[in-house]
């Protein structure tokens, strides 16, 4: 199985690169997984994506911990431990880096890798074309595996970018083809690994979970919780209290905006609030056109009802 991990920053096309490579493998007849992983969705934030490809069904799931190929779209991430670029790099791992540094420099730095391959970070002198670096890395990665033809790579790019302008598709095809040809002397350097064996591991043990009374374990909030003062679980600090002299009984307003549906029409037409399930968001107070609701501290409301403050 090929296990390939892409590392870059948001906006550099890492997610697209993994999808293109995964689709290219699929066109070649492989079973494929490809997926991105990232936290904050913002430009410049570290992101990684992974691709698995095999001629047999893939039973592995989750992040690739022992990659056969690590593709580094942005070489500034290598020195950031939190980015995890070198995590799991072992003697069989090939590292492809888009960089302006010499190949020999990175080979000396990354002595744990099987081989380091560099791809010029700018295949043209135009700095505005930097967003195409992700697709260039996908093209180079395809060549390093030795399992993806140039034709399949082109078909994958056209399929994944089909919704874009023809000019953009041509630019991506050009960048991918240039990168594909730039690493020709390293074609097939990435080898597949069998992966961890499950043989010998004990079978999973059956775990008996104790039953609880339905009032406690069933997924409902319609039973009172453990708090005496606030049966909603103590999250409410302010309570909406209605001043009937200001209310015009337009319950369809406050009743419609209540996110939990706890406002209904009372016997005299005024809004009636189910305080057992009101979480105190005060949306009703903000939306009432007559400003008939007042935010009252929960402890004061309980005291006014005769309870313990």
VOBA-1610 file (N, C-alpha, C; in pm, whole numbers, padded with zeros to 5 digits, always signed):
BEGIN
Unk+00084-00119+00000Unk+00000+00000+00000Unk+00088+00124+00000Unk+00051+00223-00084Unk+00115+00352-00080Unk+00051+00436+00031Unk+00136+00491+00117Unk+00089+00580+00223Unk+00159+00714+00204Unk+00084+00816+00166Unk+00142+00945+00127Unk+00078+01055+00210Unk+00161+01144+00264Unk+00112+01253+00347Unk+00161+01386+00292Unk+00069+01481+00273Unk+00100+01615+00225Unk+00099+01711+00343Unk+00196+01803+00347Unk+00200+01908+00448Unk+00216+02044+00379Unk+00136+02141+00422Unk+00146+02276+00367Unk+00069+02373+00452Unk+00035+02484+00393Unk-00042+02587+00464Unk-00171+02613+00389Unk-00270+02662+00462Unk-00398+02694+00401Unk-00382+02792+00287Unk-00440+02761+00172Unk-00429+02846+00054Unk-00326+02799-00047Unk-00248+02694-00012Unk-00145+02645-00104Unk-00192+02525-00185Unk-00317+02487-00171Unk-00371+02379-00254Unk-00338+02240-00205Unk-00313+02223-00075Unk-00278+02091-00022Unk-00396+01994-00033Unk-00513+02041+00002Unk-00633+01957-00007Unk-00659+01915-00151Unk-00647+02009-00243Unk-00667+01977-00384Unk-00561+01882-00434Unk-00437+01901-00389Unk-00328+01814-00433Unk-00354+01669-00393Unk-00401+01647-00271Unk-00428+01511-00226Unk-00543+01449-00305Unk-00643+01529-00336Unk-00756+01478-00413Unk-00714+01443-00555Unk-00630+01526-00615Unk-00583+01499-00751Unk-00502+01370-00753Unk-00410+01355-00657Unk-00329+01234-00656Unk-00415+01111-00628Unk-00511+01124-00535Unk-00599+01011-00509Unk-00680+00972-00631Unk-00731+01071-00703Unk-00809+01042-00825Unk-00722+00980-00932Unk-00597+01026-00943Unk-00505+00967-01041Unk-00479+00821-01010Unk-00460+00789-00884Unk-00444+00648-00844Unk-00569+00569-00879Unk-00685+00628-00853Unk-00812+00559-00881Unk-00826+00529-01031Unk-00789+00625-01114Unk-00794+00604-01258Unk-00702+00489-01301Unk-00591+00473-01226Unk-00497+00365-01257Unk-00546+00230-01205Unk-00662+00229-01138Unk-00718+00103-01092Unk-00694+00070-00946Unk-00648+00167-00867Unk-00621+00144-00726Unk-00746+00170-00642Unk-00752+00102-00527Unk-00843+00142-00420Unk-00778+00262-00351Unk-00858+00363-00314Unk-00798+00489-00271Unk-00872+00545-00150Unk-00795+00609-00062Unk-00847+00701+00040Unk-00772+00833+00023Unk-00843+00944+00030Unk-00774+01073+00039Unk-00860+01168+00122Unk-00796+01237+00214Unk-00870+01324+00305Unk-00778+01430+00363Unk-00831+01551+00388Unk-00751+01655+00453Unk-00774+01655+00604Unk-00679+01712+00678Unk-00696+01733+00821Unk-00644+01872+00854Unk-00725+01953+00920Unk-00681+02086+00958Unk-00767+02136+01072Unk-00714+02236+01142Unk-00787+02295+01253Unk-00858+02421+01209Unk-00800+02536+01242Unk-00862+02663+01204Unk-00859+02680+01053Unk-00974+02713+00996Unk-00983+02731+00852Unk-00943+02874+00817Unk-00814+02894+00804Unk-00766+03027+00768Unk-00641+03013+00682Unk-00621+03111+00596Unk-00506+03109+00507Unk-00377+03117+00589Unk-00283+03032+00557Unk-00155+03032+00625Unk-00144+02935+00741Unk-00257+02880+00787Unk-00252+02785+00897Unk-00202+02649+00847Unk-00123+02577+00928Unk-00074+02445+00886Unk-00190+02350+00855Unk-00172+02271+00753Unk-00272+02174+00710Unk-00199+02051+00657Unk-00258+01935+00676Unk-00202+01818+00609Unk-00315+01733+00553Unk-00281+01656+00454Unk-00377+01566+00390Unk-00305+01435+00362Unk-00381+01329+00348Unk-00316+01201+00325Unk-00387+01123+00215Unk-00308+01034+00152Unk-00359+00948+00045Unk-00311+00807+00072Unk-00402+00714+00067Unk-00368+00572+00067Unk-00411+00513-00066Unk-00329+00427-00123Unk-00363+00363-00251Unk-00311+00220-00249Unk-00398+00127-00287Unk-00360-00013-00285Unk-00440-00087-00391Unk-00386-00200-00435Unk-00458-00283-00530Unk-00563-00368-00461Unk-00562-00372-00331Unk-00659-00449-00252Unk-00743-00354-00168Unk-00856-00400-00117Unk-00937-00314-00030Unk-00855-00261+00087Unk-00879-00137+00124Unk-00803-00069+00230Unk-00884-00073+00358Unk-00829-00137+00459Unk-00896-00147+00587Unk-00843-00049+00690Unk-00730+00014+00661Unk-00675+00113+00753Unk-00762+00238+00752Unk-00764+00306+00865Unk-00838+00430+00877Unk-00754+00530+00957Unk-00789+00657+00942Unk-00725+00760+01022Unk-00597+00813+00961Unk-00527+00892+01040Unk-00406+00960+00995Unk-00294+00858+00969Unk-00214+00885+00867Unk-00100+00799+00836Unk+00014+00832+00932Unk+00054+00735+01010Unk+00162+00756+01108Unk+00298+00711+01057Unk+00301+00618+00962Unk+00428+00573+00904Unk+00421+00588+00752Unk+00446+00707+00700Unk+00429+00732+00557Unk+00542+00674+00473Unk+00509+00637+00350Unk+00610+00599+00251Unk+00663+00723+00179Unk+00579+00825+00168Unk+00618+00950+00104Unk+00559+01066+00181Unk+00643+01161+00219Unk+00599+01286+00280Unk+00623+01398+00181Unk+00518+01470+00146Unk+00526+01579+00051Unk+00515+01710+00128Unk+00620+01792+00122Unk+00624+01918+00196Unk+00606+02032+00097Unk+00487+02091+00098Unk+00456+02200+00006Unk+00521+02330+00051Unk+00536+02346+00182Unk+00596+02468+00239Unk+00708+02427+00333Unk+00834+02452+00293Unk+00948+02402+00372Unk+00965+02473+00505Unk+00896+02585+00527Unk+00906+02652+00657Unk+00839+02572+00768Unk+00756+02474+00733Unk+00687+02393+00833Unk+00777+02286+00893Unk+00886+02253+00826Unk+00970+02143+00873Unk+01027+02172+01011Unk+01060+02297+01037Unk+01118+02333+01166Unk+01017+02359+01275Unk+00889+02337+01248Unk+00784+02361+01348Unk+00735+02226+01399Unk+00773+02187+01520Unk+00735+02054+01570Unk+00585+02029+01568Unk+00506+02134+01598Unk+00361+02115+01604Unk+00301+02079+01468Unk+00370+02113+01359Unk+00318+02080+01226Unk+00329+01931+01198Unk+00418+01861+01266Unk+00427+01716+01253Unk+00475+01667+01119Unk+00554+01747+01047Unk+00598+01708+00913Unk+00682+01581+00917Unk+00772+01571+01012Unk+00864+01458+01018Unk+00814+01345+01107Unk+00691+01354+01152Unk+00637+01249+01237Unk+00628+01118+01160Unk+00686+01012+01213Unk+00679+00881+01151Unk+00774+00859+01036Unk+00861+00956+01006Unk+00958+00938+00898Unk+01061+00834+00940Unk+01074+00729+00860Unk+01165+00620+00892Unk+01257+00591+00775Unk+01330+00482+00786Unk+01434+00452+00687Unk+01378+00430+00546Unk+01250+00391+00536Unk+01192+00366+00404Unk+01118+00486+00347Unk+01112+00596+00424Unk+01032+00712+00384Unk+01109+00802+00289Unk+01044+00842+00182Unk+01097+00942+00089Unk+01031+01076+00123Unk+01111+01183+00123Unk+01060+01316+00154Unk+01077+01404+00031Unk+00966+01457-00020Unk+00966+01550-00133Unk+00941+01690-00079Unk+01031+01784-00110Unk+01021+01919-00056Unk+01020+02021-00169Unk+00919+02108-00168Unk+00919+02224-00258Unk+01002+02332-00191Unk+01117+02364-00247Unk+01211+02451-00178Unk+01306+02516-00277Unk+01372+02621-00233Unk+01479+02684-00310Unk+01616+02637-00261Unk+01618+02561-00150Unk+01743+02507-00099Unk+01791+02391-00188Unk+01920+02365-00182Unk+01977+02254-00258Unk+01934+02120-00200Unk+01927+02023-00286Unk+01890+01888-00243Unk+01990+01834-00140Unk+02117+01861-00160Unk+02220+01812-00069Unk+02204+01871+00070Unk+02156+01995+00079Unk+02136+02058+00208Unk+02029+01985+00288Unk+01916+01957+00223Unk+01808+01888+00292Unk+01844+01743+00321Unk+01921+01680+00234Unk+01962+01542+00259Unk+02049+01533+00384Unk+02131+01636+00406Unk+02214+01639+00526Unk+02132+01665+00651Unk+02028+01745+00636Unk+01944+01777+00751Unk+01855+01660+00790Unk+01799+01593+00691Unk+01700+01487+00716Unk+01765+01351+00699Unk+01851+01316+00788Unk+01928+01192+00774Unk+01844+01067+00801Unk+01728+01084+00864Unk+01646+00966+00895Unk+01566+00918+00775Unk+01551+01000+00672Unk+01470+00962+00556Unk+01551+00874+00461Unk+01481+00793+00387Unk+01546+00709+00287Unk+01610+00793+00179Unk+01537+00892+00133Unk+01586+00979+00027Unk+01510+01111+00031Unk+01579+01218-00003Unk+01517+01350-00011Unk+01517+01394-00156Unk+01401+01436-00204Unk+01386+01487-00340Unk+01337+01631-00330Unk+01400+01720-00402Unk+01359+01861-00397Unk+01295+01901-00529Unk+01198+01988-00516Unk+01128+02045-00631Unk+01140+02195-00620Unk+01190+02265-00721Unk+01201+02411-00711Unk+01068+02473-00671Unk+01070+02554-00567Unk+00946+02612-00517Unk+00880+02701-00620Unk+00960+02759-00711Unk+00905+02844-00816Unk+00953+02791-00950Unk+00866+02718-01016Unk+00902+02665-01147Unk+00898+02773-01254Unk+00860+02894-01215Unk+00871+03011-01302Unk+00914+03126-01214Unk+00949+03237-01276Unk+00996+03354-01200Unk+00882+03440-01147Unk+00759+03404-01179Unk+00644+03484-01140Unk+00597+03443-01001Unk+00617+03531-00903Unk+00577+03498-00766Unk+00426+03485-00752Unk+00350+03545-00845Unk+00205+03536-00837Unk+00156+03394-00861Unk+00239+03308-00914Unk+00197+03172-00945Unk+00220+03076-00829Unk+00261+03127-00714Unk+00286+03041-00599Unk+00167+02954-00561Unk+00040+02999-00575Unk-00072+02911-00540Unk-00074+02780-00618Unk-00001+02771-00728Unk+00000+02647-00805Unk+00100+02545-00750Unk+00169+02578-00642Unk+00271+02488-00591Unk+00212+02357-00541Unk+00088+02359-00491Unk+00025+02237-00444Unk+00006+02137-00556Unk-00044+02183-00669Unk-00067+02093-00782Unk+00065+02045-00840Unk+00171+02129-00832Unk+00303+02087-00876Unk+00353+01972-00791Unk+00333+01982-00660Unk+00375+01874-00570Unk+00298+01746-00597Unk+00170+01757-00632Unk+00092+01639-00666Unk+00149+01572-00790Unk+00189+01653-00891Unk+00249+01597-01011Unk+00380+01527-00983Unk+00464+01589-00898Unk+00592+01528-00864Unk+00572+01400-00784Unk+00476+01401-00690Unk+00449+01283-00609Unk+00402+01167-00696Unk+00320+01197-00796Unk+00271+01093-00886Unk+00387+01025-00958Unk+00487+01105-00999Unk+00602+01048-01070Unk+00690+00965-00976Unk+00705+01010-00852Unk+00790+00938-00758Unk+00736+00800-00725Unk+00604+00783-00730Unk+00548+00651-00701Unk+00574+00552-00813Unk+00587+00604-00935Unk+00606+00516-01050Unk+00481+00441-01090Unk+00368+00474-01027Unk+00244+00401-01052Unk+00139+00483-01124Unk+00167+00612-01149Unk+00069+00701-01210Unk+00129+00758-01338Unk+00059+00739-01447Unk+00107+00790-01576Unk+00071+00937-01590Unk+00137+01002-01685Unk+00107+01142-01712Unk-00037+01159-01761Unk-00086+01061-01836Unk-00222+01069-01886Unk-00324+01062-01772Unk-00301+00970-01677Unk-00393+00959-01563Unk-00388+01084-01477Unk-00268+01143-01462Unk-00255+01266-01386Unk-00335+01378-01451Unk-00327+01390-01582Unk-00403+01493-01653Unk-00552+01471-01637Unk-00598+01347-01650Unk-00740+01318-01635Unk-00788+01353-01494Unk-00705+01324-01395Unk-00742+01355-01257Unk-00756+01504-01234Unk-00664+01582-01290Unk-00670+01727-01275Unk-00795+01782-01342Unk-00823+01737-01462Unk-00942+01785-01532Unk-01070+01746-01456Unk-01070+01630-01395Unk-01189+01587-01322Unk-01208+01668-01194Unk-01101+01688-01118Unk-01112+01758-00990Unk-01133+01908-01007Unk-01086+01965-01117Unk-01098+02110-01139Unk-01201+02143-01246Unk-01293+02052-01271Unk-01387+02068-01382Unk-01474+02193-01370Unk-01495+02241-01250Unk-01581+02357-01232Unk-01511+02490-01248Unk-01381+02488-01277Unk-01305+02612-01287Unk-01290+02657-01431Unk-01239+02778-01446Unk-01217+02836-01578Unk-01112+02756-01655Unk-01127+02750-01788Unk-01035+02674-01872Unk-00891+02722-01856Unk-00873+02851-01840Unk-00737+02906-01827Unk-00672+02853-01700Unk-00747+02847-01591Unk-00692+02797-01465Unk-00657+02650-01476Unk-00743+02573-01545Unk-00715+02430-01563Unk-00587+02412-01644Unk-00570+02492-01749Unk-00448+02482-01830Unk-00324+02516-01748Unk-00334+02617-01662Unk-00221+02654-01577Unk-00186+02539-01482Unk-00287+02477-01422Unk-00261+02365-01333Unk-00200+02247-01407Unk-00249+02220-01526Unk-00192+02111-01607Unk-00046+02138-01639Unk-00014+02263-01669Unk+00123+02298-01702Unk+00216+02280-01583Unk+00172+02328-01466Unk+00254+02315-01346Unk+00274+02169-01309Unk+00169+02091-01315Unk+00179+01950-01279Unk+00271+01876-01375Unk+00259+01905-01505Unk+00342+01839-01604Unk+00490+01876-01586Unk+00518+02003-01558Unk+00656+02046-01537Unk+00717+01975-01416Unk+00639+01965-01309Unk+00689+01897-01189Unk+00704+01748-01214Unk+00612+01690-01286Unk+00617+01547-01320Unk+00745+01514-01394Unk+00783+01604-01485Unk+00905+01582-01564Unk+01031+01619-01486Unk+01018+01709-01389Unk+01136+01756-01316Unk+01197+01649-01227Unk+01118+01550-01186Unk+01169+01446-01095Unk+01180+01311-01165Unk+01201+01314-01296Unk+01201+01190-01374Unk+01311+01094-01328Unk+01425+01147-01285Unk+01534+01058-01245Unk+01505+00985-01114Unk+01403+01029-01040Unk+01365+00964-00915Unk+01236+00883-00930Unk+01195+00857-01051Unk+01070+00784-01073Unk+01076+00647-01006Unk+00971+00615-00932Unk+00961+00485-00868Unk+01040+00470-00740Unk+01095+00580-00688Unk+01175+00569-00567Unk+01091+00538-00443Unk+00963+00570-00449Unk+00873+00540-00337Unk+00831+00394-00344Unk+00853+00321-00238Unk+00813+00181-00232Unk+00698+00164-00133Unk+00622+00060-00152Unk+00508+00034-00065Unk+00551-00049+00054Unk+00478-00033+00161Unk+00505-00110+00283Unk+00382-00187+00323Unk+00405-00300+00389Unk+00292-00386+00427Unk+00210-00326+00539Unk+00272-00244+00621Unk+00199-00186+00733Unk+00200-00276+00854Unk+00152-00227+00966Unk+00154-00307+01089Unk+00063-00427+01078Unk+00110-00539+01130Unk+00033-00663+01126Unk-00055-00675+01250Unk-00175-00723+01229Unk-00267-00746+01340Unk-00254-00887+01396Unk-00170-00970+01332Unk-00155-01108+01376Unk-00093-01111+01516Unk-00145-01195+01598Unk-00091-01209+01733Unk-00154-01119+01836Unk-00230-01020+01790Unk-00296-00932+01886Unk-00416-01003+01948Unk-00440-00983+02075Unk-00555-01049+02138Unk-00686-00991+02084Unk-00790-01071+02077Unk-00919-01018+02031Unk-00974-00917+02130Unk-01055-00826+02084Unk-01112-00726+02176Unk-01203-00793+02278Unk-01198-00743+02399Unk-01280-00799+02506Unk-01418-00735+02506Unk-01517-00816+02538Unk-01654-00765+02547Unk-01670-00686+02676Unk-01728-00568+02664Unk-01747-00482+02781Unk-01896-00472+02809Unk-01935-00510+02928Unk-02074-00497+02970Unk-02095-00362+03036Unk-02186-00283+02979Unk-02219-00153+03036Unk-02342-00168+03124Unk-02336-00121+03246Unk-02453-00137+03334Unk-02569-00051+03289Unk-02689-00107+03303Unk-02808-00031+03272Unk-02839+00068+03383Unk-02889+00183+03343Unk-02937+00280+03440Unk-03086+00298+03420Unk-03155+00351+03520Unk-03297+00380+03500Unk-03316+00473+03380Unk-03423+00453+03307Unk-03446+00529+03185Unk-03450+00679+03210Unk-03497+00720+03326Unk-03506+00863+03356Unk-03368+00928+03359Unk-03263+00847+03381Unk-03128+00901+03385Unk-03054+00882+03253Unk-03074+00766+03189Unk-02990+00732+03075Unk-03051+00763+02940Unk-03182+00783+02934Unk-03243+00810+02805Unk-03209+00952+02758Unk-03195+00972+02628Unk-03152+01104+02577Unk-03266+01205+02576Unk-03298+01257+02691Unk-03404+01355+02699Unk-03373+01453+02812Unk-03423+01574+02799Unk-03402+01673+02905Unk-03532+01698+02980Unk-03632+01615+02957Unk-03761+01640+03018Unk-03773+01585+03159Unk-03665+01531+03213Unk-03663+01492+03354Unk-03577+01591+03429Unk-03616+01626+03550Unk-03539+01720+03629Unk-03400+01666+03659Unk-03303+01755+03661Unk-03167+01712+03688Unk-03136+01719+03837Unk-03011+01729+03873Unk-02973+01715+04013Unk-02975+01846+04089Unk-02992+01958+04019Unk-02991+02087+04086Unk-03128+02118+04144Unk-03129+02163+04269Unk-03254+02201+04334Unk-03295+02340+04291Unk-03200+02432+04283Unk-03232+02571+04252Unk-03269+02588+04105Unk-03191+02526+04015Unk-03214+02543+03871Unk-03215+02404+03808Unk-03330+02357+03772Unk-03342+02221+03723Unk-03286+02204+03582Unk-03247+02315+03517Unk-03184+02303+03385Unk-03036+02269+03395Unk-02981+02260+03514Unk-02842+02220+03528Unk-02748+02334+03561Unk-02799+02445+03613Unk-02718+02556+03661Unk-02648+02635+03550Unk-02693+02625+03426Unk-02627+02707+03324Unk-02692+02845+03313Unk-02813+02861+03369Unk-02883+02989+03356Unk-02845+03080+03471Unk-02795+03198+03439Unk-02762+03299+03541Unk-02860+03414+03540Unk-02923+03440+03425Unk-03025+03545+03414Unk-03154+03483+03361Unk-03265+03527+03415Unk-03395+03473+03376Unk-03479+03582+03311Unk-03546+03552+03199Unk-03637+03652+03140Unk-03769+03655+03217Unk-03801+03770+03271Unk-03925+03787+03347Unk-04015+03884+03271Unk-04143+03845+03254Unk-04238+03923+03175Unk-04308+04028+03260Unk-04318+04153+03205Unk-04400+04258+03264Unk-04530+04265+03183Unk-04636+04211+03240Unk-04762+04198+03166Unk-04820+04333+03124Unk-04788+04441+03200Unk-04843+04571+03163Unk-04783+04624+03033Unk-04668+04573+02992Unk-04607+04614+02866Unk-04636+04516+02752Unk-04677+04397+02786Unk-04694+04292+02686Unk-04822+04313+02604Unk-04812+04295+02473Unk-04926+04303+02382Unk-04972+04165+02336Unk-04921+04060+02403Unk-04963+03921+02377Unk-04930+03873+02235Unk-04826+03930+02177Unk-04784+03882+02044Unk-04687+03765+02064Unk-04738+03655+02114Unk-04656+03539+02150Unk-04587+03479+02028Unk-04642+03503+01910Unk-04579+03446+01789Unk-04439+03503+01766Unk-04410+03619+01829Unk-04276+03676+01814Unk-04177+03605+01905Unk-04196+03615+02035Unk-04103+03553+02129Unk-04107+03401+02121Unk-04226+03346+02095Unk-04237+03201+02085Unk-04166+03145+01963Unk-04160+03223+01855Unk-04095+03176+01732Unk-03943+03184+01741Unk-03891+03287+01810Unk-03745+03304+01813Unk-03681+03221+01923Unk-03759+03168+02017Unk-03701+03088+02125Unk-03635+02963+02067Unk-03503+02946+02082Unk-03435+02832+02019Unk-03473+02698+02079Unk-03526+02698+02202Unk-03561+02572+02266Unk-03711+02547+02272Unk-03790+02638+02218Unk-03934+02618+02213Unk-04000+02609+02348Unk-03953+02688+02445Unk-04008+02678+02581Unk-04109+02789+02610Unk-04141+02872+02510Unk-04239+02978+02529Unk-04369+02938+02460Unk-04474+02934+02535Unk-04606+02901+02482Unk-04706+03008+02525Unk-04830+02996+02480Unk-04934+03092+02516Unk-05003+03048+02644Unk-05003+03134+02745Unk-05065+03102+02872Unk-05216+03116+02869Unk-05281+03084+02979Unk-05428+03087+02984Unk-05488+03224+02950Unk-05421+03332+02985Unk-05473+03465+02959Unk-05412+03528+02833Unk-05341+03449+02756Unk-05285+03499+02631Unk-05145+03553+02642Unk-05089+03562+02763Unk-04953+03610+02781Unk-04853+03496+02755Unk-04729+03529+02722Unk-04628+03424+02705Unk-04604+03350+02836Unk-04598+03220+02828Unk-04569+03135+02944Unk-04437+03064+02917Unk-04342+03080+03008Unk-04208+03025+02988Unk-04190+02902+03077Unk-04144+02793+03017Unk-04112+02671+03089Unk-03970+02685+03145Unk-03959+02731+03270Unk-03828+02757+03328Unk-03753+02630+03364Unk-03818+02514+03359Unk-03745+02390+03379Unk-03647+02365+03264Unk-03677+02422+03148Unk-03595+02396+03029Unk-03545+02523+02961Unk-03576+02640+03016Unk-03522+02765+02963Unk-03375+02775+03002Unk-03287+02799+02904Unk-03144+02806+02934Unk-03097+02949+02957Unk-03185+03047+02949Unk-03148+03184+02978Unk-03068+03252+02870Unk-03095+03219+02745Unk-03021+03283+02635Unk-03065+03427+02613Unk-03187+03463+02658Unk-03242+03599+02651Unk-03265+03647+02508Unk-03284+03554+02415Unk-03322+03594+02279Unk-03459+03660+02280Unk-03548+03611+02364Unk-03682+03670+02372Unk-03674+03815+02417Unk-03585+03845+02511Unk-03569+03981+02559Unk-03519+04072+02447Unk-03430+04022+02365Unk-03373+04103+02257Unk-03472+04126+02144Unk-03565+04030+02123Unk-03654+04038+02008Unk-03792+04097+02039Unk-03826+04111+02164Unk-03959+04162+02200Unk-03972+04309+02156Unk-04068+04338+02068Unk-04081+04477+02019Unk-04128+04574+02126Unk-04190+04523+02232Unk-04241+04609+02339Unk-04146+04614+02459Unk-04035+04541+02452Unk-03940+04534+02563Unk-04012+04495+02693Unk-04098+04396+02680Unk-04178+04353+02795Unk-04103+04256+02886Unk-03988+04204+02839Unk-03910+04112+02922Unk-03797+04188+02991Unk-03767+04144+03113Unk-03654+04199+03188Unk-03563+04084+03230Unk-03433+04107+03221Unk-03337+04006+03265Unk-03316+04020+03415Unk-03355+03918+03488Unk-03345+03919+03633Unk-03244+03813+03675Unk-03148+03845+03765Unk-03055+03743+03814Unk-03129+03622+03870Unk-03081+03506+03837Unk-03149+03383+03876Unk-03170+03373+04026Unk-03070+03412+04104Unk-03083+03402+04249Unk-03192+03494+04302Unk-03209+03612+04238Unk-03315+03703+04282Unk-03452+03648+04246Unk-03462+03585+04129Unk-03590+03527+04087Unk-03630+03413+04179Unk-03532+03330+04218Unk-03561+03218+04309Unk-03605+03271+04445Unk-03537+03377+04491Unk-03573+03435+04620Unk-03712+03492+04617Unk-03750+03559+04504Unk-03884+03616+04491Unk-03991+03509+04490Unk-03956+03388+04444Unk-04052+03277+04442Unk-04061+03209+04578Unk-03980+03254+04672Unk-03986+03193+04804Unk-03885+03084+04827Unk-03793+03065+04732Unk-03691+02962+04748Unk-03569+03018+04815Unk-03471+02928+04837Unk-03345+02971+04899Unk-03264+03049+04798Unk-03208+03165+04835Unk-03131+03243+04740Unk-02999+03176+04706
//
